């Protein structure tokens, strides 16, 4: 504790405050690892963007995800997720097609 006072002088935490925090931490938390988080909120994966991607793919199935992303103004990874997760499509040769092929 004395080393902290030497380094931080008046900005150092008081000894009693340190003990209080240690006690409170040990009562509430079991580990020092971060708590689980829900992740980064999805902001680009909206119904409007999904509809736009669907329309673009219907017009031209040979477009790359990068080109679609530029047209819709969202990132490429979000376009890939929309194509695979929302529209249930995958890449076959140079065309993006539904996983379940129909006569059409």
Beta strands, then each sheet from edge to edge (+ up, - down):
strand 1: 89-92
strand 2: 95-98
sheet 1: 1+ 2-
end
